[in-house]
Amino acid sequence: MSRRHCSSILITSEEGDYLGVVTDSDFRSKVIAQGLPIHHPVSEIMSQTLYGVSAEAPAFEAMMEMLGKNVKHLAVSDNSGKMVGVITNTDMLAAQGHSPFFLLREIKSALTPEEVFNKHGQLPSILRNIISAGAKSQNVNALITTISDAILNRLIQFAIEKLGPPPCPFVFLVLGSEGRMEQTLKTDQDNALIYDETGGSQADTYFIKFGEQVCDWLNSAGYAFCEGGVMAKNPKWCQPLPVWKDYFSTWIRKAEGEALLQASIFFDFRGGYGEQDMVDALRRHMFRSLSGWAGFFRHLTENALFFKPPIGFFRNFVVESRGEHRNTFDIKSAMMPIVDFARVHALHNGIEVTNTQQRLQQLHLKKVLNQQEYQELDQGYSFLMHLRFARQLTAIANEREKPDNYINPKLLSRIEQTTLKEIFKRIEKFQSKLAFDFTGVA
């Protein structure tokens, strides 16, 4: 490694079969730190798992694989599957200049909350580069999620340094679009906090202050306060685990009005920081509570059908006729029928993932969707998300405005307009399917 000036080396058998990889980190942590002799077998310090990419893969795919797997090395294989080399995060940094790797490094190494606050503002230029390179919208969402999670984690670490160690185990939940890993450049906070019931009154006091501090810092970092108050700084959403289980049971039993609104936000939850065991316990409770409550799914479906694709009887776009957003439609609302379709069916089929496209994939694997249905929903959702990102980046770059979700169809190409109309037509079909499956009426 020293002679070749590289940070890793592939280990193979005498026949040339891949056995593992050894990195400079392995030598530091497993040999030098533990005082092992230099004649110690390399097979005992190597890592057997090495994630990889094809030699034909675009650079941003390798980057997303590294970020998603939290690794610094990827094996590169040719068309036959043979490993032909290794690419590192250092290689990616050198190739891309200011990239997500730099941004993540800056976030994780920040010494004060103030150093973190301006990091979210660097996302648009990074996203513009990877979208121009052909990145899929799902990868763009994943990148935003990775950055948002890193910001949240660093700010929580600062809050613990400021307030002292928490009195009991806890988990900071992220909800809604963040819980689904579908954030865009226009986003606000949807979060909550669960802590262990053994903490008592000391935990009640600590975690309210903790939630206030973290949410205030997130707001300063570019994640606006939730207008509906769904945040960990709200005492209602900062509670011990038994209270959260009661919340979910009540929403499922009531299944009307406010309860359905909460379900659409809170049922797309995941852990942002802390004890994953609490997340798993709440999810198990949710699915147990859903069992046998057909009425909940009927009401959740009826609520989901309020969102209609913006297409008229004669296949013309339905746009705002007056006001600030005249001649546009809200693409976020246009995407909601797919999000709702995936959520209702996923909850009904015990699917634990929260991401819309991952839910659709699982529904396909469970034979709830056939191949054509899966492709129509998945590709349609990707196209809508791509247009959404394009609109937000245009607002920032050309109009010097804050990103929004309003699309003027007349500014789209003829192909984009035709594709949109076809997607909206398909959405209407799937809404009829959803209605029939859970209400008996198409």
Secondary structure, DSSP 8 states (H G I E B T S, - for coil): -TTTT-SEEEEE-TT--EEEEEEHHHIIIIIITTT--TTS-GGGTSBS---EEETTS-HHHHHHHHHHHT-SEEEEE-TTS-EEEEEEHHHHHHHHSS-HHHHHHHHHT-SSHHHHHTTGGGHHHHHHHHHHTT--HHHHHHHHHHHHHHHHHHHHHHHHHHH-S-SS-EEEEE-HHHHTT---SS-B--EEEEE-GGGHHHHHHHHHHHHHHHHHHHHHTT-B--TT--STTSGGGEEEHHHHHHHHHHHHHH-STHHHHHHHHHTS-EEEEE-HHHHHHHHHHHHHHHTT-HHHHHHHHHHHTT---SB-TTS-B----SSTTTT-EEHHHHHHHHHHHHHHHHHHTT-----HHHHHHHHHHTTSS-HHHHHHHHHHHHHHHHHHHHHHHHHHHTS------EE-GGGS-HHHHHHHHHHHHHHHHHHHHHHHHHHS--
